[in-house]
Amino acid sequence: MDRIPALLPLLALAACIFPSSPPPAPVNRAPVVAWAEAGCTWDPYAYDWVWWFDAEVGDPDGLADVWEVYADVIDEWNGEIADSFLLESWGDGYWSTEWFQYQTWLDCRYGPYLVEFVAYDVYEAYDVYATYPYQG
C-alpha cells in the first residue's frame, strides 16, 4: 500500500506524450488557369459590341478550392487596367462572363489590350494567364 502513492507521479508522466516536432502544416497548392480567351464581337440585335471572357481553371486541391477568377483588361498604351471583370463559375472548372460594351470602359475598335486572367483559391494563392483579346 505504501508503493501506490509513490507510483502515482510516475504514472502521470507515463501518460503524457511529448512530440519530438510539431505536426506538419497543411499544404495549399495554387490554382492553375489551363486556358483562357477573350474578345469582342458585334451584336446586330443589341446594336452594340459584346465583350466575352472565358477560362478553364483547375486546382490540385480540388475545384471547390477555386474562389474567384478575374479578367483584368490592361491598356497597353499606358500599362493601366482599363477594366476588370469577375467571372462566374459554370461548373467543372469553366468560368465565363459577357458584357455589352456600353457597360464597360473598353472600346472594341481601340487597342492594343492585354487580358490577364487571375484565379484565386480560398487561401489567396493565385495563378495568372495572359492573352490578347480577339477584336473583330
N, C-alpha and C positions, 0 to 999 in steps of 0.2 A: 504494500500500500504506500510505502514511502517513496517508491520509484515513480509513481504516476505523476505527482506534481513536478518532479524533476524532468520528466519526458515531455511535458506539455510544450515548453518553448521549442524543443527540437521538432516536435510535430508541426508546430506553426511555421517554422522555417522550411520544412519539407513541403508544405502545401503552397508556398509562394513560387511563382515562376519568374525568373529573371531572364528576359530575352537578351540575346547577345547583340542584336541590332534591331532597329525599328523596321516595321513591315514596309515593303516597297510601296511607293505612291502609285496610284493608278496612272496608266499611260494613256494620254489622249493623242490621237493622230488627226492631222488636219484633213479637211475635206479636199476633194480633187474635182476640178472642173474638167471633165473629159472632152467636151467640145462646146462651142458657143458660136452663135451667129446673130447678126443684127442687120437691120436695113430699113428702108422706107420705100413704099410703093404708092402710086396714085390710086385713090378710090373714087371712081367716077360717080358713084351713087351718093357718097358723102361730100363730094367735090372738095376733097382735102387729101393731103398726104397722110399715110398711116405708117408710124414707126413701130417696129416689132423687135423683140429681144427674146431669144431662146437659148437655153443652156441645159446641158445634162451634167448633173453633179452627183458624185458618189462620195462615200466616206468609209474608210476601213472599219470604223466603229459602228457602222450601220446607218441607213438613210435617216433614221429618226434623230441622229446627231446633227444633221444639217439644219441650221436655224433660219438663216436668211441668205438670199442671193440678190445682189445689186448689179445693175448695169450703169456704170459711170461713163458718160459721154464726154470726152475731152476734146476741146477745140485745139487742134494742133498749131494754129497760128499764134496763139498766146499761151498754150500749155495749161489753161484753166479748165475746170469742169464746167461744161455748158449746161448739163442737166444730169440728174440721177434718177434711176427708176428701181423700185422694189419689185422683183419678180414674184410671181405666185406659183406655188407648188401644185403640180397636176398629178403627182404620184409617180412612183417608180423612178425617182431622180430627175424628172423633167420639170423645168421651171420656165415660165414664159410670161410675157405681158405685151400689150399693144396699146398705143396711144395715137389719137389724132394729132397732127402737127400743131393745130391751134392750141392744144393743151400743154405744149412743151415750149422750151426755149430753143428748139432746133429748127433748122431750115434744110430741107432735103436737097435744095439746089446749091447749098453752101458747103464748103468743106476745106480742107480735109478734117474729118473726125476720127478719133480712135475710141473704141469702146472697150473698157476694162470690166470684165465680169468678176465680181468678188463674192466668194462663197464663205460664209462664216458658220462655225459649228457652235454648240451651246457653251463651249469653253473659250470662245473667241479666237480659236485657231482659224486660219483662213488660207485660201488659195486664190490666185489671180490669173485670169486668162484674157489676153488682149487680142483684139481683131479689128479690122477695118469694116465698117458697115457697107452693105450694098446700098447704093443711092441711084435709083432709076426711075 
